[in-house]
Amino acid sequence: MAKKLGKKARKFAHKHLQGGAKRSRKLRSQFNRRTRKDGKGREDDNRLDGDGGSEETRRNDPTMNMNDDVATLANCLEFPEDENELDGDLSDSDGYLSEDLECVYYSDSDDDNVMKECIVQDDLDEQNNEMRLAVKKQKKKLKKLLDKDPKFANFLEKWQLELVNYESKEDSDEQDEMDSVDNGVNSGDKDPPSDKILTSKTISEWCQLVLDEPKAPALRNLLNAFRDACQFGLNSNSLSMQRLQSTEVFYQIISFVLSKADNIFRALLEISDDDKGKLMNQRNGKKWQDIEPLIKSYLRNSLDLISQLTDNQILTYVLTRLRTSAVYFSAYPSTSRRLLKILIRLWASGDQNLSLSSFLMIREVVSLLPDCLDFCLTKTYNAYLSSSKIVDNRNIENIDFILNCLVELYSLDIQKAGERAVISVGQLSAILRQASKTKGKEDLLKIDNWQYINCINLWVRFICVNYKDCHNLHLLFSSVVQIIRGVAHLLPGMRYLPLRLKLAHMLNELSNCSQMFFPVPSLIFGSLEFREIPPKEQTEKGKTHFSSLLKVPRNMLKSRDFQEQCVLSAIEVLSAHFFQWSYHVSFPEVATIPLILLKRLQEQTTIESLRRPLKRMIDQVSENRDFVQRKREVVSFSPNDASSVESFLQEEEMNGDASFTQFYASVAKSRQSRGRKLV
Amino acid sequence: MGKSSKKNKVILAPPLPPEVDDEDIIVSDEDVDFVEENREHVHLITGLNRKALDKVVTRVPDHDEDKVELLYEERERKRRAALALKPKDDDDLEVDPVDALPVKTLQGELLYRTAKRARSEDKAKGAESKSDDKDADAKQSSQKECKGRSNKKEDSKLQNVQRPLEIPKEKLHSVVLEEVKEELSADELFEKKKAQLAELGMAMLEDPESNIRSLNDLLIICNDTDQRVVKLAIMSLLAVFRDIIPSYRIRQLTEKELAVEVSKEVKKTRYYEYTLIRSYKAYLQKLISLEKQPYFYLVAVRCLCSLLDAAPHFNHRESLLASVVKNLSSSNDVARKLCSEAIRSLFRNEGKHRGEATVEAVRLISASVKLNDCQLHPDVIEVCLSLKFDEDLGKDESKEEKLKPKKNKRYQNRDVTKPSEKKKIKKELLSKARQEVHADLRAVSFTLDPKEKKMIQRETLAALFETYFRILKHSMNTSNSRYKATSVFPGGSHPLLAPCLEGLGKFSHLIDLDFMSELIACLKKLSGYTDHQGEIPPDNTLSVSERLQCCIVAFKVWRSNLEALNVDLQDFFVQFYNLILEYRPDRDRGEVLADALKTLLWEGKQQDMLRAAAFIKRLATFALSFGSAEAIAALITLKHLLQKNTKCRNMLENDAGGGSLSSLVAKYDPEAKDPYLSGALATVLWELSLLQKHYDETVSGMASNILSMANLNATQNPVQLSSSNPLEAYKDLSMGRELSKPTHKVSQTLKSKRKRRSKEFVALSPDVLEKADCTVGEDELREKLQNHFVVLRGISENERLRTELNHALSSINMYKEYNKQKKESKKSKKKVAKA
């Protein structure tokens, strides 16, 4: 139940329905700072999502970073955010569009049974019923009292008057703090629309009208209805509560407007699909002037809807629908900002589809509105860092996805991204140096940390994606390489093998994109050492995959499972490394030392399940080695002939049909499936 | 304290003579004379001084000296039993002088003690008066101790104040004091003791000679029950001792010397020295006993180390050294570090103790190694690396010995030719006298004549090598896995081996030639070399680093002995050739490997061509699999080998047909165990072409540099990139060093070569993006939206009802209020009515 609560609803649920709301809030309220809160709510917020609540204070005070290590790391890595924002674009007008009186409100008798129609589905209704009874009871009591003592009525009246005065004063105070959007609800209604109940029949009639003729005045009514639907529940006294009585109507309005609005607007503006330039040009034209209030209303109310909705699927749907209209948002920069905030929160929420659709929307908005890019880069980066605090089997794919999205965003504007990259890498480097200087436990903990590693990973991916397009990346490149090597150097030992494997993967990636040689095997030689397994194997097998670990727990260190994973992951990393140089003239030498170790391990190991993959690896590598050796015996150039070395086996590489290529593909595949099995 | 002194003052006030005031101000010689004449006044003087403690600091030194003299004289007079005031007292005390001892060792609180001490003091005085004859000699006896202490008390003002005439009264006092004491909180006591310590310490530093007896006070405080006080006390004593210990060793007086009458001055000095030594000894004993208690452990060790550092020449060095050496292997890191630092400074500053302490320390280390079966912390041996020996120590020994007899002969000849017996005797006398003078001079000036120095160094060296060889032997004997699990110290089963090898390397030039072959054989075995090729001894528990070190040491020994040794080091090359493959970056120490490269290959002269080729190939392969630091060390060595062995440069070129140099083995075997059989000459250094692509510019530059050698003549060498040796290059590129380098600011902005169209995706794979278009089914959407609506409505409804309910409830509550008000108004009305 709690998941379905909107903004207003969350506040309410928090106040009165303890427990249920917490879960959902924990998941996503991190970035939703703009919810209306009374004092108590804010306090509770801070308690609930500890890092979210005190975010601002911490950001302002960098010395305060001893609170807890993980959060502080995030803090030193995060970009400072500018919390000030203006949301004046859309909210300067009142909420309602003036309606054409010609449009008829129909009343239909079908909707009379509104109340009964709703399904009693949760304890909320039960509670409501109970409360209704209680109210009745109390009112009876009150009546008795009043009957008994008529003078009391006077007294009560006086008191109530006082109370009302007091409340209204408080309300007006509160109003100031509220979103300006909400102001529109209560204040400035110069032309309050009719408070007639919207019926299903009315809506379908209107829809028909609008579909027939986009310019029909019914559009305004429909959009007003949409507004009511979107604001439904925001304020219990508002008109929307009265106007909307049935679930069917609610659905009708929302689904129709969302699915058709974009087309209607385009028709009104007379522009075809995907013609953004034209829209931009039309900004000052007459058509735009005419239709602008409609669009404004539509956008603003959709925004409200997004911030209210809690179901991932509906959100995905709404976002997909809204994406086509993203271009309109570009006319309202500060609203776009608000939209982006909501989108970023949804993007980091963890649901794959929702993430994806919100990311696409973000990308759309940002590419149309370059002004928002800075804001967006900061926000998304910080969101990435805080969502990558903890990595486990479940969210590992999601983090990878978010990482890729982030790289997409950062690649939109290389120059801006580059500045940020330099800052962030500088921070990483400073932390590393500090740790290397003191070797203190606390400082090392800042490195031995998912956020740190994920941050490196981000920049590695960023460099890889942009290496070819960008000619002066190499300084950033070398800093990142230094950080990777430094981390491997500062955290030695078998316990950090998973971390090493990650670093090795990063080096492989970098090596792949830059075509530079990295001695990757040296990082993982440790895992190819033979270790004796204690005869009495622990029965409980820690089924945690290396990908979700940085440090192996001590009790796992001697287990058979650990050994197995060690060797298998080492084979993966090595095969990736070999694959890259499998057509290089010196492949035999590249493979020499690892091959010796693999062979030795194969002889010594007592784990049967490792024999086969080891043998396969050895065979494949040896085969490729012999292949290259055979080929190079017949060539006549020397090692210092760079161009000839380059062209050596080029053709074969193009064809990619050497057995090692296929072997690597299969290894990569099995790795993926293995990872998935564990998820 | 303050209270007691006040009280005492009250008691003493009546008999005070009027001169008191004068004494307090300035004491001239006449005054002193006057005081001497009137014995009783002495007490008063001291008593007043005690009261005016603050003035102690500002006292003029000669005043104190006078006072000391006064005290001596006072004692003399006592002996003559000229005491007029308290003859009974003395008699009483003389009855049982032994009683004085238990009183002193009492560990009660200070106030309590002072009361008793005052009494014991009197007793002691009595005892002293009887045994004054013995006082003259410096023998250590319990009686003497009593005397010393009582003397000190006389000097320290507190006790003298308490010299009440009637014993019962004093007893009353002590009872009262006890009560008062109980009332005092522990903290106050602590503060007081702290203040007392400070006073005593300041007095000691101010004027050690006259306040020497305060040492005893301090020592007594060391027995306090409050641990904090004890800690402070031993710290203050440390400071005092560090300051007052003379720069010479205090010698025990011989019987003869004791028999001789000496002047007052000498007596005074003797007394001072004697007291110093005695308290120093007591202090050391205290420290050594405290060291066993965990609470005091660190403090005690710190004091011991500090003392050793400050006074390595002084008496009782043996116990000091023994304790420090014992703690070299402590499991406490801090203590170990302190001790090793103390020993190192001992070794470095031999001038302080003429090297004698060095020998003793090394011998103690040796004994401790022997005793513990080589299972000690590496620090024990590591300190020996700080030893310094003269370069010519080992070698010139024989020559000098050869020279000496000649000289002697000449002298003898000359002596024979001497005609006059008288002259001879005269000369002998003269030379004897001269020798004596010389000896004295040396004893004073601390300079050693070269011969003596050499002897000391030789002894040190012998002890050192004995230790080293013991460790080596031990490592050989136990290389089977017996010790595997038991070791608690870092460095595997042979914690001492690594520093031992390092030491052997450092002092290799001092090793006796006789041991050489044995040593080399030993090292060979340790390095893991077996005569059976192609078989790794499985039981060899030495780490790769240690084995590499063995190779290094062997070469260093060989080389530092002018390479004249008829030892075949071929096996070490073979071993090294194989060890290169065993290296693991994090497990083994890269410096050792780089050092081995430097020692074995880089520094060597012309190598055998086959061997050089094998190493070249292996190093090139090695550079491909390891980090940049290791790679650069390997490449520098490789380049050096190519420069020295010009024929090997053929490996840089792909000479179709196997090349002009045919070797025994036609095909290269990368896994060969024997460099001679690897057939490396038949191969091409393809690795370099890949190393040119190395991410590290240093490495790729070096690879290119080496490749450029192919185009040059045999006599030409390419441009020198850097003149550093492999070890330096390694250190320069190692991660630790790299991280300590300052960061260069990456300030330049990135520029994209081409503008990317916004539709293009770079990081996300297309199949992920496909998922984006999945839409929700209409029914599902309807249901969910409707649910959403229902929930919202429910909530609004709930809220509305709640406010309504609250309203109703509060209205009902208001009724009570209403009633109250009504009653009140009624009451007031009534009141008004009544009024």
Interface residues (C-beta under 8 A of the other chain):
Chain A: M1 K4 L5 G6 K8 A9 F12 A13 H16 C118 I119 Q121 D122 L124 D125 Q127 N128 M131 R132 A134 V135 Q138 K139 K141 L142 L145 D149 K151 F152 F155 L156 W159 Q160 F232 G233 S236 M241 L244 T247 E248 F250 Y251 I254 S255 Q308 L309 T310 D311 Q313 I314 T316 Y317 T320 Q352 N353 L356 S357 L360 R363 S367 F401 N404 C405 V407 E408 S411 L412 I414 Q415 A417 G418 E419 A421 V422 V425 G426 S429 A430 L432 R433 S436 K437 R461 V465 N466 D469 C470 H471 N472 L473 L475 L476 S478 S479 V481 Q482 R485 G486 H489 L490 P492 G493 L510 S511 S514 Q515 M516 F517 F518 P519 P521 S522 F525 G526 E529 W581 H584 V585 S586 P588 E589 V590 T592 I593 P594 I596 R632 V635 S636 F637 S638 P639 N640 A642 V645
Chain B: L581 R584 P585 D586 R587 A620 T621 F622 L624 S625 F626 G627 S628 E630 A631 L652 E653 N654 A656 P670 E671 V684 L685 W686 E687 L688 S689 L690 L691 Q692 K693 H694 Y695 L707 S708 A710 N711 M735 G736 E738 L739 S740 T743 H744 V746 S747 Q748 T749 L750 K751 S752 K753 R754 R756 S758 F761 V762 A763 L764 S765 V768 L769 K771 A772 D773 C774 T775 V776 E778 E780 L781 R782 K784 L785 Q786 N787 H788 F789 V790 V791 L792 R793 G794 I795 S796 E797 N798 E799 R800 L801 R802 E804 L805 A808 L809 S811 I812 M814 Y815 Y818 Q821 K822
